[in-house]
């Protein structure tokens, strides 16, 4: 699913115009990004949490020359899915979408 697909699904489900829905989706993503840049954790109950982890420096090899290369430490975004999302993803393929909505307590 692309961002445009997400905007379309939300617009159809809410009756809000695609343009307005696109603005809302952009603002949500922008604010999640801003919070991560500031070192904050973003938690969306029932979906998962985003945070920043530090990746240690390490030695790597240049595959072309075989020379050792130092890779510096860096910060990377990390997403951890909630138990509810994990359960939704791990549903048997034969289960219908209606049953998934009923067991999750809501729809996305």
N, C-alpha and C positions, 0 to 999 in steps of 0.2 A: 504494500500500500504506500503510495506517495503522499506528500503533503496535500497535493491537489485533490487526491481521492478522499483524504480525511476531511478536507474542507467541504467537499460535495456531500459526503455522508452526514456530517453535522448539520449542514444547511438544510438538507432534506428532512432530517429528523426534528429540527427546531422550527422551521419555517422562516428562519432569518436568511437574508440574502447572502449569496456566496461571497460578495465583496466584504460585508460586515463580518462574516464568519472567518474569512481569510485574515482580517485585521486581528481578530481575537486569537486565532491560532498563532499568528506571528508574535503577538504580545506575550503569549504564554511561553513560547520557545525562547524569546528574547530574555524574559525574566528568569527562566531557568538557567540560561547561559550566564547572565549577569551574576546570579547568586553563586554559581560555581566559580566564576572568575574571582569573586570576593572571598572564596573559601568556605562558603556556607553549604550546608547539606539541604537538599530538596526532597521532601517525602510526600508522596501522593498515596494516601491510604488505599489499600486494595489494589494498587498498581505496582508500586515499587519506590525505590529511593535512588537519587543521584548524588554522588559525592566525588571529591577529587582525591586521588591517591598519588603518593609519590613513588615513582619507579626509580630504583637504585641505579647508580652508575654501574657499568659492566664492561667487560671486554667482549668484542665481537670480531668476526673475521670478514674481510673483504672477499666475497666469493670469487671474484675475478683473479685477484693476485694472491690471496691466501694470507695477506698481511694482517696483523692484529690491529684493531681499531678501538679506541676508547669511546664508549657511548656515554655521554654525560647523564646525570640524574635529571629527571623531568617530572612534571605533574601531568597526570592524565585523567580524563573524566571516566567515571565508573558507574555502572547501573546495576542494581541488585533488585531482581523481581520479587514481589511479595509472594507469600504462600498462596494467596487467593489466585494470583495470575498464574503461578506455576500449576495449580490445580486445574485451571481452565485450559491451559495449553496441553495438559497431559490427559485430556478426556479421550475416550475411545472414539475412533473415527465414525462408528455407526451411530453415535448419539447425535440427535438433531440440534440445530441452533436454538430452537425453542427451549429445549431441556437445559442447554447451557445457560441461557438467560435466567431461567427459574432457579438454578442452583447457585448462581453468583449473587443473587439478591439485587440485581439491576442489570442495566445494559450500558454499553460504552457509547 
